[in-house]
Amino acid sequence: MSAARKIGVALLGYAFMGKAHSHGFKSMPHFFYPPPAIPDLVVIYGRTEEKVKEAAINYGFRRYVTDWRKAVGDPEIEVVDNCLPNNMHVEPTVEAIEKGKHVLCEKPLARNAEEARILRDAAKRARVKTMVAFNYRFVPAVQLARNIVKSGLLGRIYHFRARYLQDWIVDPNFPLVWRLKKEEAGSGPLGDLGSHIIDLGRFIVGEFKSVMGMVKTFIEERPLPEDPSRKGRVTVDDAFEAVIELDNGAIGTLEASRFATGRKNYNNFEINGEKGSIEFNLERLNELKLYLKEWEGKAIGGWNTILVTEKTQPYIERYWPSGHIIGWEHTFINEIYHFIKAVVKDEDIAPLGATFEDGYRNNVIMDAILKSAETGRKIEVSF
């Protein structure tokens, strides 16, 4: 068997997502052997030289730069992975696409639908692969949930309700980081967390038809990171709620908050159908709860917990023996395998991966929720 070719990778950003993605690139060939290609970690970009230098050493990149254009334009690079704050998604991503690089971009695709349309259209004009990093699509239990719904096992779908709850900014003295500024983030937990559950709704159940939303900012001023004695204004939501209607007639609710005291990374959804229901909780990501009214003509009832670690489940055969659980970091390994495989074998990103069209539609839905919150009206979703 000939050795897999190398594929040059440039990573933009070295913080939380930079660490997660780097781990995914490095681990993918080990688990998905033989790999479609071996990621060659060529260059990492960051604004602060001392920190990006340290990240390059820690993550295993051959060199670092403090100018993203040097990373995007590097002739060794085939894949650009954009893990920068949301206000830095458009320009580097468009330039990468125009230079013929394949792009994996962190979610949300942009700060708003107008920016996301720019990225969607750039991807349409190009011959490169582009994907939005909605990593929860690559949880085996989530793909099982999708397969159950698509198979018709639950019958007609009545409800999709989802909530993504955290509590990391409950302390009013938590500093005014970029995620709390509209000019950098676009929105608060709506974009940070809500984009995930919107994507899961579209991925598993179907397209959105209308939304009614409400947003709330609980702490309106916070200490400045560079000078805690001074405060700056929080310009995004701290929490949002929305009532939704889907094209298939189902209705539901969405909720995301960073003020849910005691919740650390609680991404939970439930789907109710005429023949049964399913429930998923990211904090127990190897499990899927299933309720069926009957099986093969016989009433059964009761909720059953499926441990999604069998070799028949997506990606599991690449890891451990049946019953041995995988973790949050494996979602990135699975995601990066899917992306690199699509690049090397010229396969479609969809339907398992989120295309830039998916990312654009996600931003349209979030904008509609914000418009509804502002006007107090139900907003029809139009793509």
N, C-alpha and C positions, 0 to 999 in steps of 0.2 A: 504494500500500500504506500503510495507516494505521500510525502509530507504535505500537510495543508499549507496553502500560501499565507503570507502575512498580509494584514490590512492595516494601513496607518491610521491612527486615531489622534485627533486633537480634542482635548477636553477644555471647555470654557467654563471656568468656575471650579473652586476647590473646597467649598464648604460642605454642608450636609449631603446634598445630592451629588456633589463631586466625589465624595467618599463612597457613596452607595454605587454609583455608576462605575467607578474605578474597580471596585471589588467585583462587579459583574463582568467587566471586560477580562479581568485577570482569571476569574474562576470558570468562565464559560467553557474554554477548551478542555479543562480538566474533567468536567462532568459530561459535556456533550461531545464525547470523543467517538469517532474522529470529527473534529469541528469543521464547519464550513470554511472557516479561515481563523487564523490566530491573530487576535488584536495586538498590534504593535503600538504600545503607548509612547508616542513620539513626543508630543508637546502638550503642556498644560498652560492655560492663561489665567492670570489673576492681576488685579490692580496693584496689590501691595507686594513688593518684591520679596521681602523677608518671608511672608506667609506662603506665597506661591512657590518659592524655592523649597521651603520645608515640605509642602504638599507634593512636589515633584519627587522628592526623595522618598517620602512615606508611601506614595501610591505607585511608584515605579516608572515614572515618566523620564525619558532620556534628557529632556530639557524643558525649560520654562520660559515664558515671555510675559511682558507687562503691556503688550499691545496686541489686542485680539486679531487685528488684521494680519499680523505675522503668523499667527497660528492658522487662520483660515486660508491664507495664501501659500502655506508651506507645500512644496511640490510632493513631499512624501505622504501627504494626508489624503486619504480617501473618504474618511468619515469624520464629521464634525459633530460633537455632542455638546449641545448648548444647555448648560445648567446654571446660567446666569439669572439674576433677578428679572422679573417680567418686563421691565422697561428696556432690557437689553436682548429681547428675543428677536425683534424685527430686523434691525440693521445687520448684525452678524449672520443671521440665518439666511437672509436674502443674498448677501454677498457670497456665502458659502455655496448656496444653490447655483448662483450665476457662475461660479468658478468650477462647477461640475462636481461638487462634493455631495455625498449622501449625508442627510442630517437627521439626527435624533434630537428632538427639542423637548425640554421639560414642560410640564403643564403648569398653569393653563397656557395655551398656545400664545396668547397675547393679553394685553390689558383690557381690550375691548374687541368687539366684532369688527370694527373698522380696521384695526391693525391685523387681526386674524385673517381678514379677507386679503390683505396684501400678501401674507405668507401663503395662504391657500392658492392664490392666483400665480404666485412665483413657482410653487410646486407643480401646478398644472402645466406651466410653460416648459418645464425642465424634464429631462430624462433620468433624473436621479431619484433615489428612494428617500422618502421623507416620512417620519413617524413622530407622533406625540407620545411622550413617555407616561401614559396612563398604565402604570405597572400592575394595578390590581386586576386588570384583565388577565394577567398571567398567573393568578392564584389558581391551582387546580380545582379547588372547591367552587370558585366563581365560574370557571368554564363548565363544570358539572351542572351548576345552576342554570347556566345558559342552555346547555344541551337538554336539560329537563323541560324548560319552558318551550324551546323550539320543537321538541318532540311531540308536544301536545299532551303530555302526561298530566298536567295540571288543568287541562281544558281551557276554557275562556278565562283570560286574566282580568280580575276586577281591581286589584290594588297593587301599587308599588309604593312602599314607604321606606325612606332611608334617612339616616342621621349619622353625621360625622362629628364627634364631640372630643374636644381637648380642653385643657385648663391652664396652659402654660403662660397666659398673660393675665391671670386673675389678680395677681399682685399689682396694685396701682403704681408701684415704684419700678415695675419692669420698664426698661428703656424704650425709647421711640425708635425701634429698628425699622428696616426698609419695608417689612411686611405690613407696617401700620401707616404707610404713606401712599396715598392714591397715585401720586405721580410716578411711583416706582412699582407698586404692586397692582394697581388698577382697582382692586377691591380687597376686602379682608378675608374672613373664612369662606365667603362666597366663592372666590377664586381659588383660594388655598386648599380648602376641603370640599366645598360644594361642587367644584368642577369634577372631582372624583366620583361623587354619587350621581351626578347628572350623567357622566359617561357610563357608569354601570347601569343606569336605567335604560339608556339608549342601547347599550351592548346586549343586555339580557332581555328586555321587555319590548322596546320599540321607540318610535320617534315621538317627540313632544309636540303637542298641539297648542296648549295655552298654559299660562302661569298666572298666579296671583302671589305677590311677595310682600314681605315686611323685613326691614333691616333695623338694627339698633346698635348704637355705640354707647357703651356703658361708662368707659373712662375716656374723657375727651382730651385730656392733656397728660403727657408723660415726660419723664426726665430725658434730656438729650444725652445720647451715649458719650459724646465728647465733653460734656459739661453737665453732670447730674444736678447741679445747683439751678440750672435753667430748665424750663419745660417747653415742649413744642406740641402742636395740635395733632391729634389723631384724625386722619381724614378718610378712614375706611370704616366699614362695619365691624363690630365685634361679634355679631351673631346675625343669622338670617333664618327666616321661615318662609316656606312657599307651599301653596296648594297647586297641584299640577293635573293636567288632563293629557292623555296620550292619544295618538291617532287611532289606536285599536279600541278606544272606548274606556280603557282603564283610567282610574283616578288615583291620586296619591298625595303624599306630603314629602317635603325635603326639609332638612334642618341641619345647620352647621353652626358651631359655636366654639370659641376658644375661652369661654367662661363657664364651662360645664365642670364645676369643681369635683375632683375625683376621677374624671375621665382623662385618660392619657392619649389613647389613639383608638377611640371607639368608633369604628366604621361598621355600621350595622344596617342591613336591609332585610325586608320581608316582602314576599310576593304571595298574594292570595288569589287562587283560581277556583273555578267551579268544582274541580275534582280533588284539590289539595293545595298545599302551601309549602313554601321553603323559606328558610331564614339563615342568614350568614352573619358572622361577627368576626371582623378582622383580628381581634385579640385572641381568637381561637381559630386561626386560619386553616387548620387542617380538618375542620369539621363543617358539615353542612346538615342542617336540620330539615327533615322532610316529614310532611303529614299527608297521608293519602286516605280518602274516605273509604276506598275499597281497592282490592287487588284481585284481578282475575275473577271478578264477579262477587267476591266475598268482602263483607264489611270488616275493616281492620281497626281504623281509628288510632289515636295516640301519636305523639310526635316520636320520630326515630332520629337518632344522631348517627350520621354516616361519617366514619373516619376516612377521609379522602387520601389514603396513602397506598392504595393498591396499584399494581403495575399497569393496570388498564386505564388509570387516570392520566391526563396530560402531564408530561414531564417527569412523573414520579419514577419511572423506570431508570431515569438518568441519575438518580440519587441513591437512596438506601433501600434495604429490604422492606417489604410490606410492614406497615405499622410503625415505621420509624419516621417521625414527623420532620417537616422542613420548616424554615423560618421566613421572616419578612425579607431578609436579604436575597432569598432565592427567587423572589418575584423579579428582581432586576436581572439575575442570571438568565431566567427564562425569557424575559423581555429582550435582552441583548442578543441572545441566541436567535430569536425570531427575526430581529432586525438584520443581523449580520447574514443570516441564511437568505433572507430576501434580497440583500445586496448582491451576494456572491452568485446565487442561483437565478437571479432575475425573477423572483417570485413576488406576488402581490402582498402588500402590507395588510390589507383588509382580507377577511373580516375580523381576524383575531387581533390584529394590531390596529391602533387608532391612526388613521390618516390625517393629513392636514385639513381635509374636508370635515372629518369628525371634530377636530380641534376648533375649526371655524364655527361649526354648528353649536358646539359647547359654549363658545363665547356669545353667540347670538342668544341662547337661552339665558345665560347669566345677565346679559344686558336687558332682556325682557323682564327678569325678576327685579332688577334695579329700577326700571321704568315703572313697573307696577307699584313698587314700594313708594316711589315719588308721587305717582298720580292717584294711588288708591283704587286703580281699576284693573280688571283682568286684561291681560295682554295676549293677543294671538301671536304665536311664534311663526315668523316668516323667514325662510332662508333664501 
